Amino acid sequence: MSHQDEQLKKIVDSIIVAHHDDPMDCETCSRELDCLAERVAMGANLSDLLPEVEYHLQCCRDCREEFEALVSILKAELGGEITHSS
């Protein structure tokens, strides 16, 4: 298991334990967006990574728009369309 996979598993486990009976809220979802957006930009399927976040994104337009923007930016960076200037 790669380091990123281990980190993701820890995130998933902590969310499941912390929110076992509670619905996901925007604050919780927001904390996970960076890591998940990076994985999705690299080709991972969000529903395989964290279905609770996927469900929240289906229900919350603001979080969905933020997530989609992050994924778009990361895909552009990975494809060399955006470069960081020093």
DOLO-113470 format. One record per atom (N, C-alpha, C, O): atom name; x, y, z negated. Coordinates in Angstrom, 2 decimals, always signed. Example, Ala and Ser with C-alpha at 12.3 -4.5 7.8 and 13.67 -1.06 7.14 Angstrom:
atome,xx,yy,zz
N,+13.19,-5.69,-7.80
CA,+12.30,-4.50,-7.80
C,+13.20,-3.30,-7.80
O,+14.24,-3.32,-8.46
N,+12.85,-2.25,-7.08
CA,+13.67,-1.06,-7.14
C,+12.90,+0.03,-7.87
O,+13.41,+1.14,-8.04
//
This chain:
atome,xx,yy,zz
N,+0.85,-1.18,+0.00
CA,+0.00,+0.00,+0.00
C,+0.89,+1.23,+0.00
O,+1.80,+1.34,-0.82
N,+0.64,+2.16,+0.91
CA,+1.46,+3.36,+1.01
C,+1.18,+4.31,-0.15
O,+0.18,+4.17,-0.86
N,+2.07,+5.26,-0.32
CA,+1.93,+6.26,-1.39
C,+0.62,+7.04,-1.23
O,-0.08,+7.30,-2.21
N,+0.30,+7.42,+0.01
CA,-0.95,+8.16,+0.25
C,-2.16,+7.32,-0.09
O,-3.13,+7.82,-0.66
N,-2.11,+6.04,+0.26
CA,-3.23,+5.15,-0.06
C,-3.40,+4.99,-1.56
O,-4.53,+4.94,-2.07
N,-2.29,+4.92,-2.28
CA,-2.35,+4.82,-3.73
C,-2.96,+6.09,-4.33
O,-3.79,+6.02,-5.24
N,-2.55,+7.25,-3.81
CA,-3.11,+8.51,-4.29
C,-4.61,+8.57,-4.02
O,-5.39,+8.98,-4.88
N,-5.00,+8.17,-2.83
CA,-6.41,+8.20,-2.47
C,-7.22,+7.25,-3.36
O,-8.32,+7.59,-3.78
N,-6.68,+6.08,-3.63
CA,-7.37,+5.13,-4.50
C,-7.56,+5.74,-5.89
O,-8.63,+5.59,-6.48
N,-6.54,+6.42,-6.42
CA,-6.65,+7.07,-7.72
C,-7.74,+8.14,-7.70
O,-8.51,+8.26,-8.65
N,-7.81,+8.91,-6.61
CA,-8.84,+9.94,-6.49
C,-10.22,+9.30,-6.48
O,-11.12,+9.73,-7.19
N,-10.37,+8.26,-5.66
CA,-11.66,+7.57,-5.56
C,-12.06,+7.00,-6.92
O,-13.19,+7.17,-7.36
N,-11.12,+6.31,-7.57
CA,-11.42,+5.73,-8.88
C,-11.83,+6.78,-9.89
O,-12.78,+6.58,-10.64
N,-11.13,+7.92,-9.92
CA,-11.46,+8.96,-10.88
C,-12.82,+9.59,-10.59
O,-13.56,+9.92,-11.52
N,-13.15,+9.75,-9.33
CA,-14.46,+10.31,-8.98
C,-15.58,+9.34,-9.38
O,-16.60,+9.74,-9.93
N,-15.36,+8.08,-9.08
CA,-16.38,+7.08,-9.41
C,-16.62,+7.03,-10.91
O,-17.76,+6.99,-11.36
N,-15.55,+7.03,-11.69
CA,-15.69,+6.99,-13.15
C,-16.33,+8.27,-13.66
O,-17.25,+8.21,-14.48
N,-15.87,+9.41,-13.19
CA,-16.36,+10.70,-13.70
C,-17.79,+11.00,-13.28
O,-18.51,+11.69,-13.99
N,-18.20,+10.47,-12.13
CA,-19.52,+10.83,-11.59
C,-20.39,+9.62,-11.35
O,-21.18,+9.59,-10.40
N,-20.24,+8.60,-12.20
CA,-20.97,+7.36,-11.99
C,-22.48,+7.59,-11.89
O,-23.13,+7.02,-11.02
N,-23.03,+8.40,-12.77
CA,-24.48,+8.64,-12.76
C,-24.86,+10.00,-12.22
O,-26.05,+10.28,-12.04
N,-23.90,+10.84,-11.95
CA,-24.18,+12.20,-11.52
C,-23.99,+12.34,-10.01
O,-23.08,+11.73,-9.44
N,-24.84,+13.15,-9.36
CA,-24.60,+13.42,-7.94
C,-23.36,+14.30,-7.77
O,-23.00,+15.05,-8.68
N,-22.71,+14.19,-6.63
CA,-21.53,+15.01,-6.35
C,-21.97,+16.47,-6.19
O,-22.97,+16.76,-5.54
N,-21.23,+17.35,-6.81
CA,-21.52,+18.78,-6.65
C,-20.46,+19.42,-5.76
O,-19.47,+18.79,-5.41
N,-20.69,+20.65,-5.41
CA,-19.78,+21.36,-4.50
C,-18.38,+21.50,-5.09
O,-17.40,+21.36,-4.35
N,-18.26,+21.75,-6.36
CA,-16.95,+21.93,-6.98
C,-16.13,+20.63,-6.89
O,-14.95,+20.66,-6.55
N,-16.76,+19.51,-7.20
CA,-16.08,+18.23,-7.12
C,-15.69,+17.92,-5.68
O,-14.58,+17.47,-5.42
N,-16.60,+18.15,-4.77
CA,-16.35,+17.90,-3.35
C,-15.18,+18.76,-2.88
O,-14.30,+18.28,-2.17
N,-15.18,+20.02,-3.26
CA,-14.15,+20.95,-2.82
C,-12.76,+20.51,-3.25
O,-11.80,+20.70,-2.51
N,-12.65,+19.91,-4.43
CA,-11.34,+19.46,-4.92
C,-10.77,+18.35,-4.05
O,-9.55,+18.15,-4.02
N,-11.61,+17.62,-3.34
CA,-11.17,+16.48,-2.55
C,-10.97,+16.81,-1.07
O,-10.38,+16.02,-0.33
N,-11.45,+17.97,-0.62
CA,-11.49,+18.26,+0.81
C,-10.13,+18.29,+1.47
O,-9.98,+17.76,+2.58
N,-9.12,+18.88,+0.85
CA,-7.79,+18.97,+1.48
C,-7.22,+17.60,+1.81
O,-6.80,+17.33,+2.94
N,-7.21,+16.73,+0.82
CA,-6.65,+15.39,+1.00
C,-7.46,+14.61,+2.03
O,-6.89,+13.96,+2.91
N,-8.77,+14.68,+1.92
CA,-9.62,+13.93,+2.85
C,-9.54,+14.48,+4.26
O,-9.51,+13.72,+5.23
N,-9.49,+15.80,+4.40
CA,-9.40,+16.41,+5.73
C,-8.11,+15.97,+6.42
O,-8.11,+15.71,+7.62
N,-7.04,+15.90,+5.66
CA,-5.76,+15.46,+6.24
C,-5.87,+14.03,+6.74
O,-5.42,+13.72,+7.84
N,-6.47,+13.16,+5.94
CA,-6.61,+11.76,+6.35
C,-7.52,+11.62,+7.57
O,-7.22,+10.83,+8.47
N,-8.62,+12.36,+7.60
CA,-9.55,+12.31,+8.73
C,-8.89,+12.87,+9.98
O,-9.09,+12.33,+11.08
N,-8.11,+13.93,+9.84
CA,-7.40,+14.51,+10.98
C,-6.43,+13.51,+11.59
O,-6.14,+13.56,+12.78
N,-5.92,+12.60,+10.76
CA,-4.99,+11.58,+11.24
C,-5.71,+10.33,+11.74
O,-5.07,+9.35,+12.13
N,-7.05,+10.37,+11.74
CA,-7.81,+9.28,+12.33
C,-8.60,+8.41,+11.38
O,-9.30,+7.49,+11.82
N,-8.52,+8.66,+10.09
CA,-9.28,+7.86,+9.13
C,-10.77,+8.20,+9.23
O,-11.15,+9.28,+9.67
N,-11.59,+7.27,+8.82
CA,-13.04,+7.45,+8.82
C,-13.46,+7.87,+7.42
O,-13.20,+7.16,+6.45
N,-14.11,+9.02,+7.31
CA,-14.50,+9.56,+6.01
C,-15.37,+8.58,+5.23
O,-15.20,+8.44,+4.02
N,-16.28,+7.90,+5.90
CA,-17.16,+6.97,+5.18
C,-16.38,+5.80,+4.59
O,-16.81,+5.22,+3.59
N,-15.24,+5.45,+5.18
CA,-14.40,+4.40,+4.62
C,-13.60,+4.91,+3.43
O,-13.29,+4.15,+2.51
N,-13.26,+6.19,+3.44
CA,-12.43,+6.76,+2.38
C,-13.24,+7.08,+1.13
O,-12.90,+6.65,+0.03
N,-14.29,+7.84,+1.32
CA,-15.06,+8.31,+0.17
C,-16.49,+8.60,+0.58
O,-16.82,+9.74,+0.91
N,-17.35,+7.59,+0.58
CA,-18.72,+7.77,+1.05
C,-19.51,+8.83,+0.26
O,-20.43,+9.44,+0.80
N,-19.15,+9.03,-1.02
CA,-19.87,+10.03,-1.82
C,-19.66,+11.42,-1.26
O,-20.59,+12.24,-1.24
N,-18.44,+11.70,-0.81
CA,-18.16,+13.01,-0.21
C,-18.87,+13.12,+1.13
O,-19.43,+14.16,+1.45
N,-18.85,+12.05,+1.90
CA,-19.55,+12.07,+3.19
C,-21.03,+12.40,+2.99
O,-21.59,+13.20,+3.72
N,-21.65,+11.77,+2.00
CA,-23.06,+12.04,+1.72
C,-23.25,+13.50,+1.33
O,-24.19,+14.15,+1.79
N,-22.38,+14.01,+0.47
CA,-22.49,+15.42,+0.06
C,-22.35,+16.35,+1.27
O,-23.09,+17.33,+1.38
N,-21.41,+16.04,+2.16
CA,-21.22,+16.88,+3.34
C,-22.44,+16.87,+4.26
O,-22.73,+17.86,+4.93
N,-23.15,+15.75,+4.28
CA,-24.38,+15.68,+5.08
C,-25.47,+16.58,+4.49
O,-26.33,+17.09,+5.21
N,-25.42,+16.76,+3.18
CA,-26.46,+17.53,+2.49
C,-26.10,+19.00,+2.28
O,-26.99,+19.83,+2.08
N,-24.82,+19.33,+2.31
CA,-24.38,+20.68,+1.97
C,-23.68,+21.33,+3.16
O,-22.56,+20.96,+3.51
N,-24.34,+22.28,+3.76
CA,-23.79,+22.94,+4.95
C,-22.49,+23.68,+4.68
O,-21.57,+23.63,+5.49
N,-22.39,+24.36,+3.55
CA,-21.18,+25.13,+3.23
C,-19.96,+24.22,+3.11
O,-18.91,+24.51,+3.69
N,-20.09,+23.14,+2.38
CA,-18.97,+22.20,+2.22
C,-18.65,+21.54,+3.55
O,-17.48,+21.34,+3.88
N,-19.67,+21.18,+4.31
CA,-19.45,+20.55,+5.62
C,-18.69,+21.47,+6.56
O,-17.76,+21.04,+7.24
N,-19.07,+22.75,+6.60
CA,-18.39,+23.71,+7.46
C,-16.93,+23.89,+7.04
O,-16.05,+23.98,+7.89
N,-16.67,+23.95,+5.74
CA,-15.30,+24.08,+5.24
C,-14.49,+22.84,+5.64
O,-13.36,+22.96,+6.10
N,-15.07,+21.65,+5.45
CA,-14.39,+20.41,+5.79
C,-14.09,+20.34,+7.28
O,-12.97,+20.00,+7.68
N,-15.08,+20.66,+8.11
CA,-14.88,+20.61,+9.56
C,-13.81,+21.60,+10.02
O,-13.02,+21.30,+10.92
N,-13.77,+22.77,+9.40
CA,-12.75,+23.76,+9.74
C,-11.36,+23.24,+9.36
O,-10.42,+23.37,+10.14
N,-11.23,+22.65,+8.17
CA,-9.95,+22.09,+7.75
C,-9.48,+21.00,+8.70
O,-8.32,+20.97,+9.11
N,-10.39,+20.09,+9.06
CA,-10.04,+19.00,+9.98
C,-9.60,+19.57,+11.32
O,-8.62,+19.10,+11.89
N,-10.31,+20.56,+11.83
CA,-9.95,+21.17,+13.12
C,-8.56,+21.80,+13.08
O,-7.77,+21.63,+14.01
N,-8.27,+22.51,+12.02
CA,-6.96,+23.15,+11.88
C,-5.86,+22.10,+11.79
O,-4.82,+22.23,+12.44
N,-6.09,+21.07,+10.98
CA,-5.08,+20.02,+10.83
C,-4.86,+19.25,+12.13
O,-3.73,+18.91,+12.46
N,-5.93,+18.98,+12.86
CA,-5.78,+18.30,+14.15
C,-4.97,+19.17,+15.12
O,-4.13,+18.66,+15.86
N,-5.23,+20.47,+15.11
CA,-4.49,+21.38,+15.98
C,-3.01,+21.41,+15.59
O,-2.14,+21.42,+16.46
N,-2.73,+21.40,+14.30
CA,-1.34,+21.37,+13.84
C,-0.67,+20.06,+14.25
O,+0.45,+20.07,+14.75
N,-1.36,+18.95,+14.04
CA,-0.80,+17.65,+14.40
C,-0.57,+17.52,+15.90
O,+0.36,+16.84,+16.35
N,-1.42,+18.18,+16.68
CA,-1.29,+18.13,+18.14
C,-0.33,+19.17,+18.69
O,-0.15,+19.27,+19.90
N,+0.28,+19.95,+17.82
CA,+1.26,+20.95,+18.25
C,+0.64,+22.22,+18.80
O,+1.34,+23.06,+19.36
N,-0.67,+22.38,+18.65
CA,-1.34,+23.57,+19.15
C,-1.13,+24.77,+18.24
O,-1.22,+25.91,+18.67
N,-0.84,+24.50,+16.97
CA,-0.59,+25.56,+15.99
C,+0.78,+25.27,+15.37
O,+1.06,+24.14,+14.98
N,+1.60,+26.29,+15.30
CA,+2.88,+26.14,+14.63
C,+2.98,+27.15,+13.51
O,+2.38,+28.22,+13.57
N,+3.74,+26.80,+12.51
CA,+3.98,+27.72,+11.38
C,+5.17,+28.59,+11.71
O,+6.22,+28.10,+12.14
N,+5.01,+29.88,+11.52
CA,+6.15,+30.78,+11.73
C,+6.85,+30.98,+10.40
O,+6.20,+31.02,+9.35
N,+8.17,+31.10,+10.44
CA,+8.94,+31.25,+9.20
C,+9.29,+32.68,+8.98
O,+9.94,+33.01,+7.98
//
